[in-house]
Each structure stands twice: as C-alpha cells, then as structure tokens.
Amino acid sequence: MQISRILNSVWRSAALPGALALLAVFAMQLAGVQGLKETGYRFFDALVRAEPRTYQPVPVRIVDIDEESLRRQGQWPWPRTDVARLMRQLSDAGAAAIALDIVFSEPDRTSPPRIADSMARTNGDLRVIAALRDLPDNDAQLASAMSQMPVVTGYFLTRDGMRQRAEPKAGIAVSGTPPGTALPNYSNAILSLPPIERAAAGSGFLSIAGDSDGIIRKAPLLAMQDGQILPSCPSSEHLAQFAA
C-alpha cells in the first residue's frame, strides 16, 4: 500500500508539469507563435513523407496543358476557338462537369475582329479588314460552347483596391455563427470577360496562399469578398449539381 501511494504521488507530481506544458503549447499555438508554427509545419511534412496517403481512385481527371501540348498546338494562350473545341471533346467523352483553372480576363488577340482592329491602325487592306470584321468573334464562340455544357470557370481574388466584385452562381446558406474573420478576406476579383462569365454554369476562386515558408499545405474551400462568401473552384456544390 505504501508503494502504491508513493507511485500515485510521483505520477501526480509528474503529470501536473506535463499538463501545464501541454497547455502552454496549446496557448502558443492559439496565439500564433511563429517559431512553433514552423516547427509544426516541419513535423507535418515529415509525417506526410513517412506515411503518404494511399491513392484512392476518384472519378476526376486532370487535362494538363504541358510542354508536349504546347509543342503540338503552339504557344499559349491558344485561340479561344481551340479551347472551345477541347471542351466539346471532353463533353462528348462523357465529362459530367468541366472545371477550368484559366481566367479569360482579356479579349482573345487572335480573334478576327481584333486582328481587323490592329490592321486598321496600320492602314491595312480595307477589303481584308472588312472580311475579318464579318467573321465570328473567338470569345463569343467560347461563350456559346460553354452555354451548351456544364462548365465551371475560375477567377482570382486579390487584396488590391476593388475594381470588380465576384458574384457566386449558387447561394451559400450559413447556419450558426457567421464565419467572419475565419475565412480569407479579399477586396478585388479578376474575372473572365462578362460573356464568358454569364455562359458558365458555375464559378469559383483559384487563389491559394502558401504558409509562411511559401509551401502550400492546404486549400480554402471558401473565401470572403465585400461581405460575400465565395466558393473555390471547383467547389463540391458546383460539381454535385452536374454529377447528380
């Protein structure tokens, strides 16, 4: 009995400093102590390398514009008509939804009307200029293709002065306490051209910020701009409505 009391006393005396140390670490974590965060990052990286997640097949495929694609099709950006053709091929192949991590924020410089404008500024042949102006606009053709299939477009969120405001295609309901500062907050959005944005069935932000060491370990599903909650691209809600 005496030995048992001694062991219990030792255990209580050892447990108290351990509990206090654990509480101190927890408090520093909540306070965002930089050195502790960086140590946690390195520990997380070591765990991921030591025990990587087992690959599980999912019904998602990435169509990458790689060096071989550029060698075959030419330099980027491609004409928007080529992008429309690629999306039609994906749709014909059975894609339930197509998410584009591309922002079409500027008019296509290879569009016939744009080439006509350039020729007009350099006193080009008037007959050629007139013929080019009569041809379809590449951006209009891309928007038309998008309107015929389930496409989700992307946009960038920045902290510059507001010039554009992103509007979600679907409403977001909040139950309980509003997220407030829990979500990354942005002031400006870089959007695709209005006809392309209107033609898309869904849209979401592409902006992802790394940790203090520049490494990206997490991706936000939601963000805020001007008090509006915005989904990432592709968000589960957008893809679910097409796959259902």
ROKE-700159 format. One line per field, with one value per residue (C-alpha): x, y, z; residue number from 1. Coordinates in nm, 3 decimals, padded with zeros to 5 digits, m for minus. Example, Ala and Ser with C-alpha at 12.3 -4.5 7.8 and 13.67 -1.06 7.14 Angstrom:
<nodes>
xx <- [01.230;01.367] .
yy <- [m00.450;m00.106] .
zz <- [00.780;00.714] .
pos <- [1;2] .
</nodes>
This chain:
<nodes>
xx <- [00.000;00.287;00.449;00.116;00.077;00.433;00.375;00.050;00.222;00.506;00.252;00.056;00.371;00.491;00.151;00.098;00.408;00.326;m00.030;00.095;00.347;00.075;m00.149;00.138;00.200;m00.173;m00.185;00.116;m00.049;m00.365;m00.158;00.016;00.373;00.578;00.854;00.601;00.407;00.717;00.809;00.459;00.495;00.819;00.665;00.364;00.591;00.789;00.470;00.346;00.676;00.693;00.331;00.189;m00.182;m00.273;m00.407;m00.779;m00.926;m01.175;m01.388;m01.180;m00.927;m00.681;m00.629;m00.291;m00.154;00.205;00.516;00.406;00.071;00.250;00.480;00.182;m00.062;00.170;00.239;m00.008;m00.256;m00.432;m00.719;m01.042;m01.188;m00.928;m01.033;m01.397;m01.307;m01.122;m01.424;m01.656;m01.427;m01.434;m01.812;m01.850;m01.623;m01.875;m01.741;m02.010;m01.856;m01.560;m01.371;m01.130;m00.845;m00.799;m00.913;m01.013;m00.983;m00.867;m01.014;m00.859;m00.593;m00.624;m00.994;m01.066;m01.229;m00.926;m00.690;m00.904;m00.867;m00.490;m00.478;m00.693;m00.442;m00.165;m00.362;m00.414;m00.613;m00.972;m01.121;m00.930;m01.029;m01.397;m01.380;m01.222;m01.487;m01.756;m01.605;m01.728;m01.556;m01.349;m01.468;m01.831;m01.771;m01.615;m01.910;m02.153;m01.975;m01.978;m02.351;m02.412;m02.222;m02.161;m01.856;m01.717;m01.485;m01.227;m01.126;m00.851;m00.909;m00.663;m00.620;m00.588;m00.841;m01.180;m01.244;m01.463;m01.687;m01.731;m02.087;m02.143;m02.360;m02.520;m02.632;m02.450;m02.652;m02.490;m02.614;m02.493;m02.222;m02.116;m01.762;m01.631;m01.252;m01.224;m01.221;m00.950;m01.072;m01.010;m01.106;m01.084;m01.159;m01.003;m01.284;m01.323;m01.490;m01.861;m01.999;m01.784;m01.882;m02.251;m02.226;m02.060;m02.283;m02.062;m01.759;m01.512;m01.187;m00.845;m00.636;m00.433;m00.182;00.109;00.221;00.490;00.761;00.594;00.475;00.107;m00.028;m00.399;m00.652;m00.951;m01.296;m01.447;m01.333;m01.486;m01.507;m01.701;m01.905;m01.995;m01.897;m01.743;m01.667;m01.339;m01.305;m01.405;m01.634;m01.821;m02.158;m02.094;m01.974;m02.250;m02.528;m02.384;m02.293;m02.628] .
yy <- [00.000;00.234;00.168;00.234;00.569;00.664;00.575;00.772;01.070;01.052;01.020;01.324;01.531;01.436;01.474;01.832;01.979;01.776;01.908;02.263;02.223;02.090;02.384;02.624;02.473;02.490;02.857;02.941;02.762;02.970;03.287;03.202;03.196;03.187;02.951;02.698;02.716;02.650;02.354;02.219;02.261;02.061;01.790;01.769;01.746;01.466;01.272;01.311;01.184;00.896;00.785;00.921;00.883;00.577;00.669;00.608;00.618;00.902;00.997;01.308;01.355;01.641;01.760;01.929;02.180;02.057;02.107;01.838;02.016;02.342;02.168;02.028;02.319;02.620;02.879;02.973;03.135;02.933;03.082;03.058;02.851;02.581;02.588;02.553;02.256;02.090;02.136;01.983;01.680;01.644;01.674;01.420;01.184;01.188;01.454;01.528;01.871;02.068;02.296;02.544;02.686;02.952;03.315;03.467;03.826;03.982;03.957;03.695;03.876;03.612;03.685;03.805;04.134;04.208;04.141;04.373;04.648;04.600;04.618;04.930;05.106;05.031;05.126;04.765;04.649;04.769;04.463;04.227;04.434;04.421;04.045;03.990;04.200;03.976;03.662;03.534;03.661;03.394;03.495;03.477;03.128;03.016;03.159;02.982;02.648;02.696;02.762;02.416;02.215;02.212;02.437;02.594;02.892;03.036;03.381;03.531;03.713;03.986;04.243;04.537;04.818;04.690;04.712;04.406;04.204;03.830;03.703;03.335;03.134;02.950;03.075;02.976;02.923;02.987;02.810;02.937;03.198;03.382;03.284;03.643;03.652;03.271;03.291;03.456;03.802;03.972;04.308;04.263;03.996;03.934;03.780;03.638;03.853;03.916;03.698;03.406;03.454;03.464;03.148;02.939;02.723;02.781;02.979;02.979;03.138;02.997;03.197;02.986;03.134;02.933;02.911;03.141;02.927;02.951;02.587;02.520;02.263;02.347;02.496;02.700;02.590;02.933;03.296;03.639;03.946;04.257;04.055;03.789;03.422;03.273;02.907;02.779;02.626;02.355;02.355;02.043;02.217;02.306;01.959;01.785;01.955;01.820;01.470;01.407] .
zz <- [00.000;00.088;m00.253;m00.429;m00.251;m00.343;m00.712;m00.719;m00.565;m00.820;m01.103;m00.986;m00.943;m01.294;m01.460;m01.341;m01.514;m01.825;m01.831;m01.779;m02.061;m02.290;m02.203;m02.270;m02.612;m02.688;m02.582;m02.800;m03.092;m03.048;m03.022;m03.349;m03.220;m03.540;m03.427;m03.302;m03.629;m03.837;m03.616;m03.667;m04.044;m04.048;m03.830;m04.062;m04.369;m04.207;m04.130;m04.488;m04.629;m04.381;m04.425;m04.752;m04.810;m05.013;m05.355;m05.392;m05.746;m05.791;m06.095;m06.164;m06.444;m06.498;m06.855;m06.835;m07.086;m07.074;m07.285;m07.531;m07.574;m07.649;m07.896;m08.086;m08.064;m08.042;m07.774;m07.503;m07.497;m07.764;m07.964;m07.765;m08.050;m07.971;m07.604;m07.710;m07.929;m07.638;m07.410;m07.670;m07.692;m07.313;m07.307;m07.588;m07.392;m07.107;m06.867;m06.607;m06.538;m06.672;m06.431;m06.592;m06.382;m06.651;m06.629;m06.964;m06.840;m07.168;m07.520;m07.748;m07.954;m08.229;m08.279;m08.638;m08.525;m08.303;m08.594;m08.807;m08.545;m08.547;m08.927;m08.929;m08.702;m08.953;m09.266;m09.378;m09.678;m09.632;m09.802;m09.572;m09.270;m09.370;m09.426;m09.084;m08.911;m09.060;m08.905;m08.566;m08.251;m08.074;m07.726;m07.841;m07.979;m07.648;m07.454;m07.690;m07.637;m07.260;m07.255;m07.401;m07.139;m06.760;m06.727;m06.408;m06.462;m06.225;m06.111;m05.897;m05.570;m05.472;m05.197;m05.437;m05.444;m05.555;m05.928;m05.972;m05.743;m05.786;m05.774;m05.687;m05.924;m05.632;m05.292;m04.973;m04.655;m04.315;m04.004;m03.670;m03.619;m03.940;m04.044;m04.032;m03.997;m04.007;m04.389;m04.601;m04.697;m05.031;m05.178;m05.556;m05.817;m06.158;m06.362;m06.709;m06.973;m06.897;m07.184;m07.069;m06.704;m06.795;m07.006;m06.733;m06.516;m06.211;m06.097;m05.809;m05.698;m05.781;m05.530;m05.286;m05.041;m04.904;m04.542;m04.401;m04.563;m04.906;m04.914;m04.987;m04.740;m04.751;m04.989;m04.868;m04.979;m04.906;m04.904;m04.846;m05.067;m04.966;m04.714;m04.972;m04.918;m05.232;m05.316;m05.453;m05.799;m05.835;m05.534;m05.432;m05.466;m05.830;m05.928;m05.733;m05.928;m06.253;m06.135;m05.965] .
pos <- [1;2;3;4;5;6;7;8;9;10;11;12;13;14;15;16;17;18;19;20;21;22;23;24;25;26;27;28;29;30;31;32;33;34;35;36;37;38;39;40;41;42;43;44;45;46;47;48;49;50;51;52;53;54;55;56;57;58;59;60;61;62;63;64;65;66;67;68;69;70;71;72;73;74;75;76;77;78;79;80;81;82;83;84;85;86;87;88;89;90;91;92;93;94;95;96;97;98;99;100;101;102;103;104;105;106;107;108;109;110;111;112;113;114;115;116;117;118;119;120;121;122;123;124;125;126;127;128;129;130;131;132;133;134;135;136;137;138;139;140;141;142;143;144;145;146;147;148;149;150;151;152;153;154;155;156;157;158;159;160;161;162;163;164;165;166;167;168;169;170;171;172;173;174;175;176;177;178;179;180;181;182;183;184;185;186;187;188;189;190;191;192;193;194;195;196;197;198;199;200;201;202;203;204;205;206;207;208;209;210;211;212;213;214;215;216;217;218;219;220;221;222;223;224;225;226;227;228;229;230;231;232;233;234;235;236;237;238;239;240;241;242;243;244] .
</nodes>
